[in-house]
Amino acid sequence: MKRLKILHVVENFYPIYGGVTSVVDGLCESLSQFADVTVATVEADLKKGEVFKELQRSYKIVRCKGYKNKLTGDMVACPASDKYFRTFIKEGDFDIIHCHFPLALASYVSRIARKRGIPVIQTIHSLYWYDIENFIKCKPLADIATRIAVARIQKNADYIWAVSQFCKDFLRNYGLKGKVEVVYNCTEQEVFNKEKLSHASFANVKKHKLTLLTVGRLVKIKNLDLILDSLHLLKNDNLDIHTYIVGSGATEKHLRAKVTKLGLEEQVTFTGPITDKNVLANFYRASDLVLFPSCADSAGLIHVEGAMYGKPTLAIENTAISEKIKDGINGLVSKNNALDFSNKIRYAYQNKEKLLKMGENAKSSLVRLYSDPAVAMELYQKYCSAVTLFTKNQYIFGKERAIIKKQI
């Protein structure tokens, strides 16, 4: 059986850490067992004198030259200034191309793929609107920009995947049309090495009756203020609760100041970003409940990562995350307000045995569906089907075109 040659295109990749980076990395590593996989991304943003050692992976990584966007701080691909990358895309032996961001790099690669007759899949990882509105602070302009992003996806892709039904339905309101398949993100199976216990904070993780954990970017749209407001409501109950906030980002300074203002220094620990998977696994294992207060995520991963270690997640109702969680069965679901969120935390504190059962249910219901490598094989079959269908359609289209040309 021929091994498919798959090119993944993703603007934000290591050394940038985030949900999409983790998804693409884990997926490509698993796909490499039965496919030839390459990731095309933008060169790393390095400070003067800084050296970035490329990841040692089973798949190949090719980087395009770029420049730093002074407004957003992100690296923007510039294929026009990179002859090697242009040659690589124009002459590379690919069966299918899978894009993960509707930005400059994906647009360029998709345009070349169309000329070469190579099918393109675009996965929609974001709701777009929340990120855009948070940046430009104008809802009408966010509406317009989201429509532009959706239109670009429709133009460049032969197949469109959304990472949740919630994501698909949300973007229908911004012009998403036609057949869109829901294909859930997947994450790596449990990675844990007991020899590597190196994080300073880990020594104190198990000293509390209820340990809470949240992992991700510290940005406004993640709704992390809700966690602090909820803990403040519980403060006078004198409950033995401690929360670990893993990550970094634009609102970290604000969140730290709020912890001080609310007098939560003894209840909250900021760990900073944790890039060592073994160390992060320690925190998941030591926690009792994962917190995911975001209403703007299109899918998210930490509820699945938590489930791998038998930990349930507390999420917000009517979100992409809550569509996978049954309240009180394999996790907890709250309204988007501090009173209800704090009541759910109190319930977890008072019902540890039920919380353990929810964790077991989360592991059985989520890990099987959303973790590598089982999902990677299913995705590989989707790639094969997409290539076969695309080739068939191209043949039919070419045959019809020949008939029309002959008639003319």
JOSULSUL-V231587 format. One record per residue. N is the residue number from 1. SS is DSSP state (2 for helix, 1 for strand, 0 for the rest). PHI is phi in whole degrees, 0 to 359 (* if undefined). Layout:
N&SS&PHI / N&SS&PHI
This chain:
1&0&* / 2&0&294 / 3&0&278 / 4&1&295 / 5&1&255 / 6&1&246 / 7&1&251 / 8&1&262 / 9&1&243 / 10&0&214 / 11&0&295 / 12&0&270 / 13&0&214 / 14&0&311 / 15&0&275 / 16&0&278 / 17&0&254 / 18&0&188 / 19&2&299 / 20&2&294 / 21&2&303 / 22&2&296 / 23&2&298 / 24&2&295 / 25&2&299 / 26&2&297 / 27&2&296 / 28&2&295 / 29&2&297 / 30&2&287 / 31&2&297 / 32&0&296 / 33&0&293 / 34&0&223 / 35&1&209 / 36&1&267 / 37&1&245 / 38&1&228 / 39&1&252 / 40&1&258 / 41&1&214 / 42&1&263 / 43&0&301 / 44&0&292 / 45&0&275 / 46&0&245 / 47&0&283 / 48&0&303 / 49&0&86 / 50&0&278 / 51&0&239 / 52&0&248 / 53&0&270 / 54&0&300 / 55&0&298 / 56&0&266 / 57&0&230 / 58&0&285 / 59&0&255 / 60&1&268 / 61&1&238 / 62&1&239 / 63&1&248 / 64&1&261 / 65&0&299 / 66&1&202 / 67&1&222 / 68&1&271 / 69&0&286 / 70&0&292 / 71&0&282 / 72&0&262 / 73&0&83 / 74&0&271 / 75&1&278 / 76&1&246 / 77&1&294 / 78&0&225 / 79&2&302 / 80&2&301 / 81&2&259 / 82&0&228 / 83&2&298 / 84&2&300 / 85&2&294 / 86&2&301 / 87&2&295 / 88&2&300 / 89&2&288 / 90&2&285 / 91&2&242 / 92&0&297 / 93&0&269 / 94&0&243 / 95&0&269 / 96&1&204 / 97&1&239 / 98&1&238 / 99&1&261 / 100&0&238 / 101&0&218 / 102&0&275 / 103&0&244 / 104&2&303 / 105&2&296 / 106&2&295 / 107&2&298 / 108&2&296 / 109&2&297 / 110&2&296 / 111&2&296 / 112&2&292 / 113&2&300 / 114&2&298 / 115&2&294 / 116&2&269 / 117&0&73 / 118&0&253 / 119&1&292 / 120&1&237 / 121&1&256 / 122&1&240 / 123&1&268 / 124&1&269 / 125&0&265 / 126&1&226 / 127&0&277 / 128&0&64 / 129&2&304 / 130&2&294 / 131&2&296 / 132&2&292 / 133&2&296 / 134&2&295 / 135&2&275 / 136&2&263 / 137&0&58 / 138&0&212 / 139&2&296 / 140&2&300 / 141&2&291 / 142&2&295 / 143&2&301 / 144&2&295 / 145&2&296 / 146&2&294 / 147&2&297 / 148&2&295 / 149&2&298 / 150&2&294 / 151&2&298 / 152&2&294 / 153&2&298 / 154&2&299 / 155&2&286 / 156&2&270 / 157&0&254 / 158&0&271 / 159&1&226 / 160&1&240 / 161&1&245 / 162&1&247 / 163&0&278 / 164&0&197 / 165&2&296 / 166&2&300 / 167&2&298 / 168&2&300 / 169&2&295 / 170&2&300 / 171&2&279 / 172&2&302 / 173&0&291 / 174&0&245 / 175&0&99 / 176&0&290 / 177&0&233 / 178&0&73 / 179&0&282 / 180&1&233 / 181&1&265 / 182&1&274 / 183&0&232 / 184&0&291 / 185&0&297 / 186&0&228 / 187&1&228 / 188&0&295 / 189&0&294 / 190&0&312 / 191&0&239 / 192&0&206 / 193&0&233 / 194&0&296 / 195&0&286 / 196&0&254 / 197&0&242 / 198&0&241 / 199&0&269 / 200&2&301 / 201&2&287 / 202&2&296 / 203&2&300 / 204&2&256 / 205&2&299 / 206&2&271 / 207&2&270 / 208&0&233 / 209&0&294 / 210&1&228 / 211&1&252 / 212&1&253 / 213&1&219 / 214&1&227 / 215&1&228 / 216&0&153 / 217&0&292 / 218&0&267 / 219&0&227 / 220&2&303 / 221&2&291 / 222&2&281 / 223&0&64 / 224&0&288 / 225&2&302 / 226&2&299 / 227&2&297 / 228&2&294 / 229&2&297 / 230&2&290 / 231&2&296 / 232&2&295 / 233&2&294 / 234&2&270 / 235&2&303 / 236&2&287 / 237&2&280 / 238&0&54 / 239&0&273 / 240&0&277 / 241&1&239 / 242&1&225 / 243&1&243 / 244&1&253 / 245&1&251 / 246&1&258 / 247&0&139 / 248&0&212 / 249&0&161 / 250&0&297 / 251&0&261 / 252&2&300 / 253&2&298 / 254&2&298 / 255&2&294 / 256&2&296 / 257&2&295 / 258&2&291 / 259&2&301 / 260&2&294 / 261&2&298 / 262&0&273 / 263&0&69 / 264&0&253 / 265&0&302 / 266&0&276 / 267&0&253 / 268&1&228 / 269&1&234 / 270&1&267 / 271&1&268 / 272&1&79 / 273&0&290 / 274&0&239 / 275&0&261 / 276&0&280 / 277&2&297 / 278&2&292 / 279&2&292 / 280&2&298 / 281&2&300 / 282&2&300 / 283&2&292 / 284&2&299 / 285&2&297 / 286&2&276 / 287&0&278 / 288&0&253 / 289&1&211 / 290&1&267 / 291&1&254 / 292&1&223 / 293&0&276 / 294&0&293 / 295&0&254 / 296&0&255 / 297&1&283 / 298&0&275 / 299&0&204 / 300&0&80 / 301&0&231 / 302&2&293 / 303&2&291 / 304&2&283 / 305&2&299 / 306&2&298 / 307&2&297 / 308&2&299 / 309&0&255 / 310&0&73 / 311&0&247 / 312&1&281 / 313&1&239 / 314&1&261 / 315&1&237 / 316&1&264 / 317&0&297 / 318&0&59 / 319&0&234 / 320&0&298 / 321&0&289 / 322&2&291 / 323&2&290 / 324&2&256 / 325&0&245 / 326&0&258 / 327&1&303 / 328&0&82 / 329&0&254 / 330&0&237 / 331&1&164 / 332&1&232 / 333&1&232 / 334&1&234 / 335&0&289 / 336&0&275 / 337&0&210 / 338&2&296 / 339&2&295 / 340&2&290 / 341&2&297 / 342&2&292 / 343&2&295 / 344&2&291 / 345&2&295 / 346&2&298 / 347&2&300 / 348&2&298 / 349&2&296 / 350&2&273 / 351&0&226 / 352&2&297 / 353&2&295 / 354&2&295 / 355&2&296 / 356&2&297 / 357&2&294 / 358&2&300 / 359&2&297 / 360&2&297 / 361&2&293 / 362&2&297 / 363&2&296 / 364&2&285 / 365&2&266 / 366&2&257 / 367&2&297 / 368&2&299 / 369&2&271 / 370&2&235 / 371&1&238 / 372&0&288 / 373&0&266 / 374&2&302 / 375&2&293 / 376&2&300 / 377&2&295 / 378&2&297 / 379&2&294 / 380&2&299 / 381&2&295 / 382&2&295 / 383&2&299 / 384&2&300 / 385&2&296 / 386&2&296 / 387&2&296 / 388&2&297 / 389&2&295 / 390&2&297 / 391&2&298 / 392&2&296 / 393&2&295 / 394&2&297 / 395&2&295 / 396&2&297 / 397&2&298 / 398&2&295 / 399&2&294 / 400&2&296 / 401&2&297 / 402&2&294 / 403&2&296 / 404&2&298 / 405&2&297 / 406&2&294 / 407&2&294 / 408&0&293
